[in-house]
């Protein structure tokens, strides 16, 4: 479940209490190591919540990540897929 928009970070993830970096435990060392990374949307969970795939490559391998992202997007375009948010009307339907 996403956390409230006015909260800086989630207090609980999967029933476990977490601190300010609990939702991003890997981003710190990836950034410190200057490794390229990207996030891609994948099919939503059964309850409709969006899921992201986070990828990291070796130093200087930005090209590898961009090539992989391009290949994945060409097989499963995601530009027009938007999750239906609770309490909103007119959310675009996922392209299937």
N, C-alpha and C positions, 0 to 999 in steps of 0.2 A: 504494500500500500504506500503511495507517495506520502511525503510529509507535508504539513501545512505550509502554504506559501509564505507566511510570515515567520516561520521557524528557520533558523540558520542551518540546522542539520537535523536529521531524524534522531530521536532519543532511543528508539528501539528498532532493530532489524531482525526479522524472523524470531521474535519473542525474546531476543537478547538485548540488554542495554548496551549502547555504544556511545562513544564520545564524539567530539567534533570531526574526527577523521574516519569514523567507522564506515561511512559510505564510500570512502575513497582511499582505502588502505594501500592500494598499489600505486596510485598516481605520484606520490612523493618520490619514491626511489626511481621510478621511470623518468621523471623530470630531472632529478639530480644526475642521473646517468646520461642525460641528453639523448635518450632513445626516442625514435619516432613512434607515435601511436595514433590510432584513430578509432572511432566508434561508428558502427553501422547499425541501422535499425534492422531487426529481423521480424518474423511473424509474431504477432502479439500472443500473450498467454491466453489460456482458455477463458479467463475472466475479462479479457479485452485490454489488460494493462500492457503497455509497450515494453519490449525487451530489446536491449542493445547488446551487440557483440563488440567487445573491446579487444583490439589487436595491438601488439607491440612487436617491433622488429629490431634487429641489431643496429648498432650505430651506423649512420650513413645509409641505411637501407630504406629510405623514404620511398624510393621507386618501387620496391617490392610491395609495400603496403598500398600504394596508389594503384598498382597493377591488379592486386588482389581485390581491392574495393571496386575497381572498374569491372572486373570479371563477375563479381557477385552481383553488382547492380544490373549488369546486362542480362543476367539470368533471372533476376527477381527484382524488377524496378521498384524503387521505394519512394520516388519523388511525390507520388500522389497518394501514398498511404498515410492516413492520419488516424490516430486512435480516437474513439468516441469517449469524450470526457464526461464523467458523471455530472448531471445537472446542466448540460449544454445541449442546445438544439442545433441541427445543421452540420454536425461534424461529418467530414467527408468519410465515406465508407472505404474500407481497405480494398485495394485492387487485388483480386484473386485470380 
